[in-house]
């Protein structure tokens, strides 16, 4: 961590700069693409809306897409930071709770049963239910046999549930190929085609999850020291872990439900933010929210520009960034 960032004043200044950069990234996401727009057109689309194609694209496509990318990126990044502390695993991400695989399984089952009659709004609720059910099931497995909470047991349970859900999902798609096209884009992860109403559906859950995580920041600092030290300091570990799990379910479940299983954001961003803001969760979590939002907004813009006029799903763009970073973290931990 650089010297100027060590004090509270430096960290606060960094957050201020981050907010400005996030606004710049959102503006660039809205203005650049197959059809570019000027700042004046963006302003007139809201101050003097006239129903033109330009104003409709800005208000109904570009702005909702940028805001959804920011909300999803912030939620996944904060959820990843909480997961890494909860499991004491630097490679942990929301997928450890089976959130991605549970959402995908519920979506495919719904498509097999109901076909193409499902609306995007209905799919969001189904995906959220799958994420919550899978995460709660994995957490319950981590508490079995009366020997307390085990981060290793939780990780193994999440891996097993994710593998089972993925296998069932693949089998259902092969049996009912009509569900493949509808499920494929969602399973890759994308913010394309979403409307502002979809964000408003999950925004209360994102906000609640972020508030819970921020309120737990002091407890997360103690939990990061180890179980024995936390108990010695009077930490109510069972309650704190349950609340941390609730925040992960709310944050990652709502993000995955609206944008699909976008990988690596919850893994990459907490490590970057620890380098910038340190290990104090009172600063780490706000930085994760800002940088996570910036990362996904920028990745979404890049996914539109790479092979214009075609578009790459943003989940592919984050995977291209995340795989080298995962290898780097794994090798660094091995040498350490």
C-alpha distance (Angstrom), angle and dihedral (degrees) to the residues before:
residue distance angle dihedral
X1 . . .
X2 3.78 . .
X3 3.83 119.1 .
X4 3.80 95.8 -114.7
X5 3.80 90.7 55.9
X6 3.81 96.5 54.6
X7 3.79 98.4 86.2
X8 3.81 127.8 63.4
X9 3.81 90.3 -110.3
X10 3.79 92.0 56.6
X11 3.78 93.1 46.7
X12 3.79 91.6 48.5
X13 3.80 89.5 50.3
X14 3.79 88.4 50.2
X15 3.80 90.9 53.7
X16 3.80 90.2 50.2
X17 3.79 91.0 51.3
X18 3.80 89.2 46.8
X19 3.80 92.0 54.9
X20 3.81 90.7 51.5
X21 3.81 91.3 48.4
X22 3.80 91.0 48.2
X23 3.81 91.1 53.2
X24 3.81 88.7 49.6
X25 3.82 91.3 50.1
X26 3.82 92.0 49.0
X27 3.81 90.9 48.7
X28 3.82 91.2 49.6
X29 3.81 90.4 48.2
X30 3.80 90.1 54.3
X31 3.80 97.6 43.5
X32 3.82 102.6 41.5
X33 3.78 126.7 66.5
X34 3.78 142.4 80.8
X35 3.81 87.1 -36.3
X36 3.82 110.1 33.5
X37 3.80 122.8 -150.8
X38 3.79 134.2 -161.2
X39 3.79 126.2 -128.1
X40 3.80 87.9 -110.3
X41 3.83 91.0 57.0
X42 3.79 89.9 48.5
X43 3.79 90.8 51.9
X44 3.82 94.1 46.1
X45 3.82 91.6 48.5
X46 3.80 87.8 69.4
X47 3.79 103.6 25.3
X48 3.83 97.2 44.2
X49 3.79 107.2 14.1
X50 3.82 109.8 -175.0
X51 3.81 102.9 173.4
X52 3.81 95.1 -108.8
X53 3.78 121.5 148.8
X54 3.80 91.0 -106.6
X55 3.79 93.4 53.2
X56 3.82 92.1 44.8
X57 3.81 92.4 51.6
X58 3.79 91.5 49.3
X59 3.80 97.5 46.2
X60 3.81 100.9 35.4
X61 3.82 102.2 33.4
X62 3.79 117.8 13.7
X63 3.81 101.3 41.1
X64 3.84 96.0 43.5
X65 3.79 89.7 46.6
X66 3.80 93.5 51.4
X67 3.80 93.3 46.1
X68 3.81 92.4 47.7
X69 3.81 90.6 49.9
X70 3.82 90.2 51.0
X71 3.81 93.5 48.0
X72 3.79 94.2 45.3
X73 3.81 93.3 46.2
X74 3.80 92.9 49.6
X75 3.81 92.6 47.1
X76 3.80 95.3 48.5
X77 3.82 92.8 46.6
X78 3.82 94.5 51.1
X79 3.81 91.0 44.0
X80 3.80 89.3 51.7
X81 3.81 92.7 51.6
X82 3.81 91.0 50.4
X83 3.82 91.2 47.1
X84 3.80 93.1 51.4
X85 3.79 90.7 52.9
X86 3.80 94.3 41.8
X87 3.81 93.9 51.9
X88 3.82 96.1 30.2
X89 3.79 86.1 -131.6
X90 3.84 118.5 129.2
X91 3.81 90.3 -156.8
X92 3.80 95.1 53.3
X93 3.79 121.9 120.0
X94 3.82 134.9 165.1
X95 3.81 89.5 -81.0
X96 3.84 87.5 72.7
X97 3.81 87.3 76.2
X98 3.81 90.3 51.8
X99 3.79 90.8 -113.4
X100 3.80 95.5 139.6
X101 3.79 95.9 44.6
X102 3.81 93.5 43.1
X103 3.79 92.2 52.6
X104 3.81 91.9 47.3
X105 3.80 92.0 49.6
X106 3.81 93.8 50.9
X107 3.82 91.4 46.5
X108 3.81 93.4 51.5
X109 3.81 92.7 45.3
X110 3.81 89.8 51.5
X111 3.82 91.3 48.7
X112 3.79 91.2 49.8
X113 3.81 92.1 49.4
X114 3.80 101.2 38.2
X115 3.81 102.7 22.1
X116 3.79 121.6 -157.6
X117 3.83 92.9 -22.3
X118 3.81 89.7 93.2
X119 3.79 116.6 106.0
X120 3.79 122.9 -146.1
X121 3.80 90.1 -109.5
X122 3.81 91.2 55.3
X123 3.80 91.5 46.7
X124 3.80 89.9 54.3
X125 3.80 91.8 57.3
X126 3.80 91.7 45.0
X127 3.80 91.6 50.2
X128 3.81 91.6 47.7
X129 3.81 90.5 50.9
X130 3.81 90.2 50.4
X131 3.79 92.3 49.2
X132 3.81 93.1 49.2
X133 3.82 94.5 44.6
X134 3.80 93.1 49.1
X135 3.81 94.3 46.0
X136 3.81 93.5 48.0
X137 3.80 90.8 48.4
X138 3.81 92.1 51.0
X139 3.81 91.2 46.9
X140 3.81 91.3 50.5
X141 3.82 89.8 52.2
X142 3.80 88.7 52.4
X143 3.82 89.7 58.4
X144 3.82 99.7 46.8
X145 3.82 128.8 121.3
X146 3.79 93.4 33.8
X147 3.81 95.5 -95.1
X148 3.78 95.3 117.0
X149 3.76 131.9 -113.4
X150 3.79 118.1 -28.2
X151 3.83 120.7 -170.0
X152 3.80 89.6 -158.4
X153 3.80 91.9 50.8
X154 3.80 90.1 48.4
X155 3.81 91.4 51.7
X156 3.80 92.7 48.3
X157 3.80 92.1 46.9
X158 3.81 91.0 49.7
X159 3.79 91.6 49.6
X160 3.80 92.0 49.7
X161 3.80 94.2 47.3
X162 3.80 91.5 46.0
X163 3.81 91.6 51.0
X164 3.81 92.1 47.8
X165 3.80 93.5 47.2
X166 3.80 92.1 47.6
X167 3.80 91.5 50.5
X168 3.80 93.0 50.1
X169 3.81 90.4 45.8
X170 3.80 92.2 52.4
X171 3.79 91.3 47.0
X172 3.79 93.1 51.5
X173 3.80 91.5 49.2
X174 3.81 91.2 51.2
X175 3.79 92.2 48.1
X176 3.79 94.2 46.0
X177 3.81 106.6 31.9
X178 3.80 91.8 176.1
X179 3.80 88.4 75.5
X180 3.80 92.1 54.9
X181 3.81 99.2 84.0
X182 3.81 93.9 45.6
X183 3.80 93.4 46.4
X184 3.80 101.0 39.3
X185 3.82 100.0 70.3
X186 3.81 91.9 43.6
X187 3.83 92.3 48.8
X188 3.82 92.0 51.5
X189 3.80 91.1 52.8
X190 3.78 125.4 -113.4
X191 3.79 141.6 167.0
X192 3.81 92.4 -158.2
X193 3.78 117.6 117.5
X194 3.79 94.9 17.3
X195 3.78 120.5 132.4
X196 3.78 131.5 -144.7
X197 3.81 89.2 -107.7
X198 3.82 89.0 62.8
X199 3.81 90.5 56.2
X200 3.79 91.7 46.5
X201 3.81 88.7 53.5
X202 3.79 93.3 61.2
X203 3.83 100.6 25.8
X204 3.84 93.8 93.0
X205 3.81 90.3 54.8
X206 3.81 91.8 47.0
X207 3.80 90.2 50.1
X208 3.81 92.9 46.9
X209 3.80 92.0 49.0
X210 3.81 91.8 49.1
X211 3.82 92.1 48.7
X212 3.82 91.8 49.8
X213 3.82 90.9 48.9
X214 3.81 92.5 49.3
X215 3.81 91.8 48.1
X216 3.82 88.2 52.4
X217 3.81 94.3 49.9
X218 3.81 93.3 104.3
X219 3.81 92.2 47.1
X220 3.81 90.4 48.1
X221 3.82 89.2 55.0
X222 3.80 89.3 55.8
X223 3.83 93.5 43.6
X224 3.80 89.8 53.3
X225 3.83 89.1 62.7
X226 3.81 91.6 64.8
X227 3.79 137.9 -89.4
X228 3.80 97.6 -85.7
X229 3.81 94.3 49.7
X230 3.81 91.0 45.5
X231 3.81 91.0 52.9
X232 3.78 90.8 46.8
X233 3.80 89.7 54.2
X234 3.80 90.9 53.2
X235 3.78 97.0 -104.9
X236 3.81 114.4 165.7
X237 3.77 92.8 -135.7
X238 3.79 99.6 -179.8
X239 3.80 93.1 53.0
X240 3.81 93.7 42.6
X241 3.80 92.2 49.5
X242 3.79 91.5 48.4
X243 3.81 91.0 51.3
X244 3.82 91.6 45.6
X245 3.80 89.2 51.4
X246 3.80 89.9 49.9
X247 3.80 90.8 53.3
X248 3.82 91.1 50.4
X249 3.81 91.5 49.9
X250 3.80 92.3 49.2
X251 3.80 95.1 45.1
X252 3.78 102.1 39.0
X253 3.79 95.1 32.7
X254 3.79 93.4 54.7
X255 3.83 92.1 43.3
X256 3.80 94.2 49.8
X257 3.79 92.5 44.0
X258 3.80 93.6 57.7
X259 3.83 100.7 35.4
X260 3.79 107.2 19.6
X261 3.81 127.3 -117.6
X262 3.81 101.9 -34.9
X263 3.78 105.7 -175.2
X264 3.81 134.7 -143.7
X265 3.83 99.3 14.5
X266 3.80 90.0 101.4
X267 3.80 89.8 48.2
X268 3.80 102.7 43.5
X269 3.79 103.7 40.8
X270 3.85 100.7 55.6
X271 3.82 90.5 54.7
X272 3.80 92.0 49.4
X273 3.79 91.1 47.9
X274 3.80 93.5 49.1
X275 3.79 88.0 57.4
X276 3.80 90.6 51.5
X277 3.83 103.7 34.2
X278 3.80 104.8 19.9
X279 3.81 128.6 -128.8
X280 3.80 98.9 -57.6
X281 3.81 103.8 115.2
X282 3.80 91.3 -153.5
X283 3.81 86.0 72.2
X284 3.80 99.9 21.2
X285 3.82 96.2 63.5
X286 3.85 96.3 51.0
X287 3.80 89.4 47.2
X288 3.82 89.9 49.5
X289 3.81 90.5 52.7
X290 3.81 92.5 51.1
X291 3.80 98.6 42.6
X292 3.80 92.5 40.9
X293 3.78 89.9 54.4
X294 3.81 91.6 47.1
X295 3.81 92.3 47.9
X296 3.79 95.7 52.9
X297 3.81 94.8 41.0
X298 3.81 89.5 51.6
X299 3.82 92.6 44.1
X300 3.81 89.9 51.3
X301 3.81 90.6 51.9
X302 3.80 90.8 48.3
X303 3.81 91.1 48.9
X304 3.82 88.5 59.0
X305 3.80 95.9 46.2
X306 3.81 103.2 42.0
X307 3.81 99.0 77.7
X308 3.80 102.8 9.3
X309 2.99 130.3 -150.0
X310 3.81 85.6 32.0
X311 3.77 121.9 60.3
X312 3.79 133.8 -134.7
X313 3.83 116.3 -144.6
X314 3.78 109.4 -108.0
X315 3.82 89.8 -124.8
X316 3.81 88.5 66.2
X317 3.81 91.5 49.9
X318 3.81 93.0 52.1
X319 3.82 90.4 46.8
X320 3.81 90.7 54.7
X321 3.81 88.2 53.5
X322 3.79 95.6 40.5
X323 3.80 103.7 50.9
X324 3.83 96.1 62.8
X325 3.81 89.9 43.7
X326 3.83 91.0 50.9
X327 3.80 90.5 52.0
X328 3.81 90.3 48.7
X329 3.81 93.3 51.0
X330 3.80 92.7 45.9
X331 3.83 92.4 50.1
X332 3.79 92.6 46.1
X333 3.80 91.9 51.4
X334 3.79 90.5 47.4
X335 3.81 92.5 53.7
X336 3.80 90.7 45.2
